[in-house]
Amino acid sequence: MGVLAEYAINQVLHFSHNDFLMAMRADLTPLLGNTGLWVVRNYRVRYAEEGDDDKKKRAMVVLEII
């Protein structure tokens, strides 16, 4: 789950729209649930504590998508 959350935060948000949709269907399906939400929320908190605003914003976008 953590690997998929990192992938979503760092890579998927940079894809073109079609690539993004394909990644959401194929690679990120396990994140689409309560456990995925919990993992991404933990990443958001960690990035906030580290002061990495860019990754914190990306994690928030992934949360909105899920």
C-alpha positions in Angstrom: 0.0 0.0 0.0 2.8 2.4 0.9 4.5 1.8 -2.5 1.3 2.6 -4.3 0.7 5.7 -2.2 4.2 6.9 -3.0 3.6 6.1 -6.7 0.4 8.1 -6.7 1.9 11.1 -5.0 5.2 11.3 -6.9 4.4 9.9 -10.3 0.7 9.7 -11.3 0.0 13.4 -10.8 2.6 14.2 -13.5 1.0 11.9 -16.2 -1.2 13.1 -19.1 -4.9 12.7 -18.6 -5.1 9.4 -20.4 -2.1 8.0 -18.6 -3.6 9.1 -15.3 -6.9 7.4 -16.0 -5.1 4.2 -17.0 -3.0 4.3 -13.8 -6.1 4.8 -11.7 -7.8 1.8 -13.3 -4.8 -0.5 -13.3 -2.3 0.4 -10.6 -4.1 2.3 -7.9 -7.2 0.2 -7.4 -6.0 -1.1 -4.0 -5.8 2.5 -2.7 -9.5 3.1 -3.5 -10.8 2.2 0.0 -10.5 2.9 3.7 -7.0 1.4 4.0 -5.8 3.5 1.0 -7.2 6.6 2.6 -5.5 5.9 5.9 -2.1 5.3 4.1 -2.3 8.6 2.1 -3.5 10.5 5.2 -0.4 9.3 7.0 1.8 10.4 4.1 0.2 13.8 4.2 0.9 14.1 7.9 4.5 13.0 7.4 5.1 15.5 4.6 3.5 18.3 6.7 5.9 17.4 9.6 8.8 17.4 7.2 7.8 20.8 5.8 7.5 19.5 2.2 4.5 21.6 1.1 4.6 20.3 -2.5 4.3 16.6 -1.6 1.7 17.6 1.1 -0.4 19.2 -1.6 0.0 16.2 -3.9 -1.1 13.9 -1.0 -4.2 16.1 -0.5 -5.0 15.8 -4.2 -4.7 12.0 -4.1 -7.0 12.0 -1.0 -9.6 14.1 -3.0 -9.4 11.6 -5.9 -9.8 8.6 -3.7 
